[in-house]
Amino acid sequence: MPVKSNISFENLEVAFASKSDAELRKVYLVFALLNNKFVSDLGIALTNISFKLGLPIKGLMKQTMFGHFCGGETIAETIEACKRLESFGIESILDLSVEGKGDEQSFEKTTEEIYQTLVESAKTDYMPFGVFKVTGLGDYHIMEKIQAGEALTEGETKAFDRTKARVDRLCKAAHDLGLKILIDAEESWFQNVIDDLAYEAMEKYNGERCVVYNTFQMYRHDSLERLKKANETAQAKGYFFGAKPVRGAYMEKERERAEELGYPSPIQPNKAATDRDYNLALEYALENGCYLVSGSHNEQSNLLLTQLINKHGIDPNSDRVFFSQLYGMSDNISFNLAKAGFRVVKYVPYGPVEKVMPYLTRRAAENSSIAGQSSREFELIKREMKRRKNSGQ
């Protein structure tokens, strides 16, 4: 059934208010390229080759794809992008989008960098969250073994203890600095271990307010029940429960592994089932006292959540519910929600251009992100350019 709301995501004047004509033309170029899969794939391949050959293309990338989807190369650069969002009522999350080498030195470096994002975020009133992936802090092979019930070696046990200590360091920092922190969801074959780390941190730091949030990929058919059970446990133990439902990012990988190893796929049978469970998760969260970050680029889910906030009498300015989208995407959703008085946070990725290429490649390739939306985004941009031309702006 269509959701009715007095918010219109078709208000393009609001959606693109932050873009000058010149900036809008740049965005048009980016999505024109992404809207053509062959050209997009070729461009990504050539860019990766150029970086390997040491060709001077960083400036071009910062003017185009990197500049649109990333806030900057450093924390300081990215905060400038966040300040601009704040002027339109949108909050930000500094999101380190560099893939480490997977060794202890890399894990320590990543932990320290994310800690610095928390320190800098706490100096503002428009960056309320930190975020991390557990696989950036420790070896996922060890987490796989733990979930599979396999015994760890002495070295692996010590390594996992260091991973747990890094998770605790970041969650404690968020607590002590007055921030919140999101723990990203990952692959199902070690997600249970991530869940356990998240709930241990919640029990430790969510006693007085909601600090730690766990992420639920709703394309998994068991996620709604997992979310409910986690909230019931939190209520029984007396701590606040923070949930961030998303539709998910590893669908093809999950299906392929399940088929290859001969176990039932954890993925929903179709998109309608994912959409259903996503919306049910929103309803459950607001009816049962959860603290919510809704990570969605789906217009119907965002409209539904505005209705639920009104239905349950939740103050849209409180920290009970946040809407979240990726930087450079779905500005028609983000800016119109913020204009209507809801709390919106953008994930703002950052990192050296050449090291963020894997992130940008995923953004261009995943059906759950740009590939599934590029036509919609491109159409909105074209309409706004036409509107400005006709209105003489």
N, C-alpha and C positions, 0 to 999 in steps of 0.2 A: 504494500500500500504506500503511495507517495507520502512523503513527510511534508507537512506544511509549516512554514516559518515566515516571520516578517523580515528575516535577513535574506538578502539576495546576493548570491555569489556571481550574479551577472552584472553587478555594479562595477564596471571597468574603470571608471574615473577614480574610485577608491582603490581598486586592486592595483593600479599602476601609478598611484599618486607619487611614489618615491622615484619614479623614472622620468628623466628628462627625455626630450625627443631623441637626442643622440643616443642615450642609453637604451631607449626602447628599440632603436634600429639595431643596436648590438645584440639585444636579446632576440630580435627577429632573426638575425643571422644565425645565432646559436641554435635556435629551434628549427630553423629551415634545414640546417645540416642534420640535426638529430632526427628529424621527421623522415629523412631518407636513409634507410638502414644501410644500404650499400655505401653511401658516402660517409655515413657516421663510422662504420666499421673500418673503412679505408683510412679515414682521418685519424682514428685512434691508433691504428697500426703504424701509420707513417710517423705519428708523434712519438710513439715508443721507440721506433727505430732512430729517430732524430736525437732523442735523449741519449741513446746508447752510443751514437756516433759523436756526441758532444756538439751537435749543431745548435746555434744560438736561437732557439725558438721559445724560450721562457717568456719573453716579452709578448709574443703573439698569444701564447696560452693565457697569460694574465689579462689580456684584452678581450679574450673570447670565453672558452669553456671554463677554464679555471676561475676566471674573474666572475663568472656568473654563479657557479655552484660552490665556490669556496670564499671564505671571508678574507684570507690572506695567507702568507707563509709563516708568520709568527703570531704569538698571542697578541702582541701590541698592535700589529696590523689588523688583526681580526676584531679586536675591540673597537676599532674605528668603524668597521662595518656594523657592529652591534649597536654602537651609539646612533647610527643612522636609523636602524630599525626602531630603536627606542623612541625616536622623535615621532614615530607613527603609532606608538602604543604597543609595540611588539617587543617581547623579551627574548633573550638568547641563551643558548647553551654552547659553550666552547667545546668543539668536538674534534679531538686529535684524530686525523684520518690517515695516519702513516702506519704501514704494516711493518712491524719489527722483524728481526732475523730469527726470533724464536729461541734465543739463548738467554742465559741468566743476565748477561750484561744488558741485552736489549730489554728484558723485563724490568730491570732496575731503572733504566733510562726512561722507559714509558711511564712507569709509576711516578717518577720524579716530575716529568712533564705534566702529567694529569694533576698532580698535587699543585703545581704552579698555576694551572687553570683555575683551581679552586681558590687559591690565595687571591688571584686577580679578580675573579668573579665576586668575591666577598667584599671587594672595595666599591662595588656598584650596587644599585638597587634595581638593575634590569637584567641581571644574569643569575637567576635563583637556583640553577642546577649545575651539577657536574655530571659526567657520564664516563663509563668505561666498559670495555669488553674484558672478561676474565682471561680470555686467551691472549690478551696483550700483556698480562701480568704473570702468566705461567704456562707450562707445557700442557697442551691439550691431550697429548698421548697419555699422560699420567691420569688425566680426568677420565679418558676413555676406559682405562684399566680399572679405575675405581668403580665406575658405573657398571662395568661388566663383571664385577665381583672378583677380579683377579688380584693376587697378592702383589704388593709393591716391594721393590728392593729397598734396602736401607737408604740408598742415594735418592730414589724416587720419593720415599717418604719425607726426607728432608727437603727436597725440592718442592713438594706440595705444601709443606709447612711454610715455606717462604712465600708461596703463592697466597696462602691464607693470610699471612702477615701483611702482604701488600694490599689485599682487599680490605683488611681491617684498617690499615693506615688511611686509605682514601675515605672510607665510610666515617671513621672517627674525625678526620679533618673536616668533612662536610658538616658533621654534627657540631663540632667545636666552632666552626666559622659561621654557623647560622644558615647553612645552605641545605639543599636537598641533593640526592645523587641517584642516578639511574644506572641500573646494571643491565646491559644489553642481553638479549636472548641469542643463543647460538644453535649449533646442530643438536638434534635430538639425542644422539648417542653419547653425549656428555652433559646435556642440559640439566639432568637431575642433580649433578654435582654443583653446577652453578646455582640452581635453586636452593640447595642446602646452604651454600655460602651466603646467599641473599637473605634467607630466613634467619640464619644465625646473626647476621648483621642487624636485621630488623629487631630481633629480640633484644639486642644489645643497645641500639641507638634510637629506636622508635617508641620509647616508653612515654616521653613527654610530648612529642610532636612527630609528624611523619617526615623522616629524613631519607630512608632507603626505599627505593621502588624496584620491584622486579618486573621484567618484561615478559609478555605472553604472546606467542605467535599464533594467531587465531586460525591460520590455515592448518594447524594440527587439530585433529578431531577430538583430542583429549584436553585441549587447553582450557575450555570453559570450566570443566570439572576441576582441573588443577587449580585454577584461580579461586574457585569457590572453597575448596578444601584449605587452601593457604589462608584465606580470610578467616575461615572458621577456627583454624589453629591460632591465628593472631588474636582473635577475640577471646579464645579460651585462655591464652597466656597473658593477655592484657597489654598488647602493644598495637600501635597503629599499623595498618596494612596499606602499602602503596603499590598500585598496579599500573603498568603501562601496556595496554593491549595494542598490538600492531597486527597487520595482516600477515606479514612475514617476508623473509628474504632468502630462504634456501630451498625453495620448493622443488626445483628440478634435481638438485643435489640429493635431497631427501628421497625422492622417488627412485632415482637411479641406484642409490645404495641399497634401498629396501629390495629392489628387484634383483640386484646383483648378489646379495647375501641371503635372499629367500625368506625375508620376514615381512609381515603385513606393513604396508605403507602407513606412516603416521599422518599422512596428508588427507585433508577433507576430499570427498568424492567430486566436488565441483565448487565453483566460485560462489554460487548461491548459498551453499552450506557455510562457507567462510564468512560471507556477509551476515548471515543469520547469527552465527555465534559471536561475531564481533559486536553486533548491536545488542545481543543478549548480555554480553559482558558489560557494556555501558549501563544497561538497565540494572543489572545485578549490583554493580559498583555503587551506583547512586542510591539504591534501595537498602544497601547493607553496610553503609558507613565507610566504604573504601575511599582512600585518596587516589585520585585518578589523573593520569596523563594520557590523553587519547591521541595516539600517533597515527593520524589518518589523512590521506589525500582524497578520501571519498566524500563527495558533497552530501550525500544522503545521510551518512553516519554523523557528519558534523552538524547537520541540521537537526537530526534526532537528538543529539546531545544538548543542543540549545534548548530544545523542548523539555528534556528531562531536568535540566537545571532549573527551569522555570516551574515545572511541576512539583519539584521537591523543595522549592523555596530556598535554594542554595544561593548565597551571595556570590555573584560572578566575579567580584573583586577579591574574594578569599583565596586561600591556597588549596581549596578542596578539589578543584577541577582546573586542569590546563588542557588547552588544545595544542597540538604540536605538528609542525610540518618541517620539511627540509628547506634549507636556504636555497633560493633560486627556483623553487617549485611551488605551485598552487598559491600564488600570491592573491588570487581572487578569493580564496578561502581565508587565508591568514589575515589580510588587511581588512576585509569586511567584518570578520569576527572581532578583531581588535577595535574597529570603529564602533561596533555595537556594544563595547564594554566588557567583552570576555577576555580572559587571560590566555594569551597566545605566546608560545615559545617556539622559536626557530632553532633547529640544529644547525650550527654554523661550522662546517668543517674547515680545518686549516692544516697547513704543513708545507714543506718545500714542494714546489711545483712537480718536480720529477718524482718525488716520493708519494705524491697524492694520485699519481696516474692510475694505480689499481682501483682506487675509490671512484675516480671519474669514469673508468672503463665499466665498472659495475653500474654506475648511474646510467650510462648510455645503453647498457645491454639488458638489464633486468626488466622483464615484463612488469614486475610489481612497481617499478619506478618510472623512469622517463620513457622507456620504449612503449609502455602501456598508456602513457599520457601525452606523449609529444604532440599528437594530432590535436588534442584538446587545448593544450597550452598554446600551440602555434595559432590555432583559430582565434583564441582570445586576444593574442597579441595583434593579429591582423585587424580584428574588430576595433581594438583601441586605437591603432594607427589611423584607421578610417574615421573613427569618431573625432579624433583630434583635428584631422584635416577638415572635416565637415563643419566643426564648431569654430574653426579658425584659431585654435590654441597654438 
